[in-house]
């Protein structure tokens, strides 16, 4: 496997210190940790959204924070980002949210853009809602549109912040299928998650962020059965969150 995205000794103020992640093509890397530990910050640094205090981010051997603005925009177009809250543009309908990036960053004609948007809307079963505003969508639907927006320009790297958080089980399974399909194309995935399915069944590598650093890193099985007391406590907390989400889903169905 070739290099997809490399974080070298990334630090940001006192939040994260000397964080290194080596993400290869065809690999899914999941970062876990407590709320407020800096997981989302690492994703934003990896995506070229937030410059670190020190360290480097390499995309295909190019340091993304040491190039011109135009070069960084080209690199950003090769990295898809899925925000935890979807972050759709509130005054744009679904179609415009998906097409705006293609209009500014590609040379596609309007008909080609329309065909591409329609293809992805059909893929996520939201074609009939293409002209609705984000406020008219459920959280799960917003997440799916956010996924489509991240994937529509066929990026080489997909970065996701808690992709299955606070959504129903059906939508969650659908999103997992999309992630696995992306990985099968020899693309790289970097994500944070508190979903045990994503952490242990989808990921190839799991990194544990604690006390500003990657405390432990390895295959899902090794992390799941870690002998480290603090890692065990974190995993127990994650399982508790998962149990609460399942109970909430059962209550929703019964109501």
C-alpha positions as CSV (number, residue, x, y, z in Angstrom):
1,X,0.0,0.0,0.0
2,X,1.2,3.5,-0.8
3,X,1.1,6.5,1.5
4,X,-2.3,8.2,1.6
5,X,-2.0,10.9,4.3
6,X,0.8,11.3,6.9
7,X,0.7,13.4,10.1
8,X,4.2,14.0,11.4
9,X,4.6,15.1,15.0
10,X,1.5,17.3,15.0
11,X,1.0,19.7,17.9
12,X,-1.6,22.4,18.6
13,X,-1.3,24.7,21.6
14,X,-1.7,22.4,24.7
15,X,-4.5,20.3,23.2
16,X,-2.4,17.8,21.2
17,X,1.3,17.0,21.3
18,X,3.5,15.1,18.8
19,X,0.7,13.2,17.2
20,X,1.8,11.0,14.3
21,X,-0.5,9.0,12.0
22,X,0.6,7.1,8.9
23,X,-2.5,6.5,6.8
24,X,-2.0,4.2,3.7
25,X,-4.3,3.8,0.7
26,X,-6.9,1.1,1.3
27,X,-6.6,1.6,5.0
28,X,-9.3,2.7,7.5
29,X,-7.9,4.4,10.6
30,X,-10.1,5.1,13.6
31,X,-9.2,7.6,16.3
32,X,-10.9,7.1,19.7
33,X,-10.8,9.1,22.9
34,X,-12.9,11.0,25.4
35,X,-14.9,14.1,24.4
36,X,-12.7,17.1,24.3
37,X,-9.5,15.1,23.9
38,X,-8.7,16.7,20.5
39,X,-9.9,14.1,18.1
40,X,-11.9,16.5,15.9
41,X,-9.0,19.0,15.9
42,X,-6.7,16.3,14.5
43,X,-9.2,15.6,11.7
44,X,-9.4,19.3,10.8
45,X,-5.6,19.6,10.8
46,X,-5.4,16.5,8.6
47,X,-7.9,17.9,6.2
48,X,-6.1,21.2,5.8
49,X,-8.8,23.2,7.7
50,X,-6.7,24.1,10.8
51,X,-3.0,24.7,10.6
52,X,-1.0,23.0,13.5
53,X,1.3,24.9,15.8
54,X,4.1,22.5,14.7
55,X,4.5,19.4,12.7
56,X,3.6,18.5,9.1
57,X,0.8,17.0,7.1
58,X,1.8,15.2,3.9
59,X,-0.6,14.3,1.2
60,X,1.1,12.2,-1.4
61,X,4.5,13.5,-0.1
62,X,3.5,17.2,-0.4
63,X,3.3,19.2,2.8
64,X,-0.1,20.8,2.6
65,X,0.7,23.7,4.9
66,X,3.8,24.7,2.9
67,X,2.2,25.3,-0.5
68,X,0.4,28.2,-2.1
69,X,-3.3,28.8,-1.5
70,X,-4.2,27.5,-5.0
71,X,-2.1,24.3,-4.5
72,X,-3.8,23.7,-1.1
73,X,-7.2,24.1,-2.7
74,X,-6.3,21.4,-5.2
75,X,-5.1,19.1,-2.4
76,X,-8.3,19.9,-0.4
77,X,-10.4,18.8,-3.4
78,X,-8.7,15.3,-3.1
79,X,-9.8,15.1,0.6
80,X,-13.4,14.6,1.4
81,X,-14.6,15.7,4.9
82,X,-17.7,14.6,6.7
83,X,-18.5,16.9,9.6
84,X,-20.2,15.5,12.8
85,X,-23.2,17.7,12.4
86,X,-23.2,17.5,8.5
87,X,-22.5,21.3,8.3
88,X,-24.8,21.8,5.3
89,X,-25.2,25.3,4.0
90,X,-28.5,26.3,5.6
91,X,-29.6,28.7,2.8
92,X,-28.9,26.2,0.0
93,X,-31.1,23.3,-1.0
94,X,-29.8,19.7,-1.1
95,X,-28.9,20.0,-4.8
96,X,-27.0,23.2,-4.4
97,X,-25.1,21.8,-1.3
98,X,-23.9,18.9,-3.5
99,X,-23.2,20.9,-6.7
100,X,-21.4,24.0,-5.3
101,X,-18.0,22.3,-5.0
102,X,-18.2,20.9,-8.4
103,X,-19.1,24.3,-9.9
104,X,-16.0,26.0,-8.3
105,X,-13.4,23.2,-8.4
106,X,-14.1,21.3,-11.6
107,X,-14.5,22.0,-15.3
108,X,-17.7,20.0,-15.5
109,X,-20.6,21.4,-17.6
110,X,-23.9,22.1,-15.9
111,X,-25.5,18.9,-17.3
112,X,-22.6,16.8,-16.1
113,X,-22.9,18.3,-12.7
114,X,-26.6,17.6,-12.6
115,X,-26.1,14.0,-13.6
116,X,-23.4,13.5,-11.0
117,X,-25.6,15.0,-8.2
118,X,-28.6,12.9,-9.3
119,X,-26.4,9.8,-9.3
120,X,-25.4,10.4,-5.6
121,X,-28.8,11.4,-4.5
122,X,-30.2,8.1,-6.0
123,X,-27.3,6.3,-4.2
124,X,-28.4,7.6,-0.8
125,X,-32.1,7.3,-1.6
126,X,-32.8,11.1,-1.4
127,X,-33.4,12.0,-5.0
128,X,-37.0,13.0,-4.3
129,X,-35.7,15.5,-1.7
130,X,-33.1,17.3,-3.9
131,X,-34.8,20.6,-3.7
132,X,-35.6,20.6,0.0
133,X,-33.7,22.8,2.4
134,X,-31.5,21.3,5.2
135,X,-34.1,22.4,7.8
136,X,-36.6,20.0,6.1
137,X,-34.3,17.0,6.6
138,X,-33.8,14.6,9.5
139,X,-30.4,14.4,11.1
140,X,-29.8,11.0,9.3
141,X,-30.7,12.6,6.0
142,X,-28.4,15.5,6.6
143,X,-25.6,13.1,7.4
144,X,-26.2,11.2,4.2
145,X,-26.1,14.5,2.2
146,X,-22.9,15.4,4.0
147,X,-21.5,12.0,2.9
148,X,-22.5,12.5,-0.7
149,X,-20.9,16.0,-0.7
150,X,-17.6,14.5,0.6
151,X,-17.6,11.8,-2.0
152,X,-19.0,13.5,-5.1
153,X,-15.7,14.6,-6.4
154,X,-14.1,11.2,-6.0
155,X,-11.5,12.1,-3.3
156,X,-8.5,10.0,-2.5
157,X,-8.9,10.4,1.3
158,X,-12.2,10.5,3.3
159,X,-12.1,12.1,6.7
160,X,-15.1,11.7,9.0
161,X,-16.0,13.0,12.4
162,X,-18.3,10.6,14.3
163,X,-20.1,9.5,11.1
164,X,-22.8,7.3,12.7
165,X,-23.4,9.4,15.9
166,X,-27.0,10.2,16.9
167,X,-28.6,8.5,13.9
168,X,-30.9,5.5,13.6
169,X,-29.5,2.0,13.0
170,X,-30.7,1.7,9.4
171,X,-29.0,4.9,8.4
172,X,-25.9,3.9,10.4
173,X,-25.7,0.5,8.5
174,X,-26.1,2.3,5.2
175,X,-23.2,4.7,6.0
176,X,-21.0,1.8,7.0
177,X,-21.7,0.2,3.6
178,X,-20.6,3.4,1.9
179,X,-17.4,3.5,4.0
180,X,-16.6,-0.1,3.1
181,X,-17.3,0.5,-0.5
182,X,-14.9,3.5,-0.5
183,X,-12.2,1.5,1.2
184,X,-12.6,-1.3,-1.4
185,X,-11.6,1.3,-4.0
186,X,-8.1,1.5,-2.4
187,X,-8.9,4.8,-0.9
188,X,-7.8,5.9,2.6
189,X,-10.2,6.6,5.5
190,X,-9.5,8.6,8.7
191,X,-12.2,8.9,11.2
192,X,-13.2,9.4,14.9
193,X,-16.0,7.2,16.3
194,X,-17.7,6.0,19.4
195,X,-19.5,3.3,17.4
196,X,-18.1,-0.2,18.3
197,X,-19.1,-1.5,14.9
198,X,-16.9,1.0,13.2
199,X,-14.1,0.7,15.7
200,X,-13.8,-3.1,15.8
201,X,-15.4,-4.3,12.5
202,X,-14.6,-1.7,9.9
203,X,-11.3,-0.2,11.0
204,X,-7.9,-1.7,10.1
205,X,-6.1,0.4,12.7
206,X,-7.2,2.1,15.9
207,X,-5.4,4.9,17.6
208,X,-6.2,5.8,21.3
209,X,-5.9,9.5,22.0
210,X,-5.2,10.3,25.7
211,X,-3.5,13.1,27.5
212,X,-2.8,14.9,24.2
213,X,-1.0,12.0,22.6
214,X,-1.6,8.7,20.8
215,X,-1.3,6.4,23.9
216,X,-1.8,3.2,22.0
217,X,-2.1,2.2,18.4
218,X,-2.8,-1.2,16.7
219,X,-5.2,-3.6,15.1
220,X,-8.8,-3.5,16.5
221,X,-8.4,-6.8,18.2
222,X,-5.2,-5.7,20.1
223,X,-6.9,-2.5,21.2
224,X,-10.1,-4.3,22.2
225,X,-8.1,-6.6,24.5
226,X,-5.5,-4.0,25.7
227,X,-4.0,-4.6,29.1
228,X,-3.7,-0.8,29.7
229,X,-6.1,0.2,32.5
230,X,-6.9,3.6,31.1
231,X,-7.6,2.1,27.6
232,X,-9.9,-0.4,29.2
233,X,-11.8,2.3,31.0
234,X,-12.2,4.3,27.8
235,X,-13.6,1.2,26.0
236,X,-16.0,0.5,28.8
237,X,-17.3,4.1,28.4
238,X,-17.7,3.7,24.7
239,X,-19.7,0.4,25.2
240,X,-21.9,2.3,27.7
241,X,-22.6,5.0,25.0
242,X,-23.5,2.3,22.5
243,X,-25.9,0.6,25.0
244,X,-27.6,3.9,25.7
245,X,-28.0,4.5,21.9
246,X,-29.6,1.0,21.4
247,X,-32.0,1.6,24.3
248,X,-32.9,5.0,22.9
249,X,-33.6,3.4,19.5
250,X,-35.8,0.7,21.1
251,X,-37.8,3.4,22.9
252,X,-38.2,5.4,19.7
253,X,-39.6,2.3,17.9
254,X,-42.0,1.6,20.8
255,X,-43.5,5.1,20.9
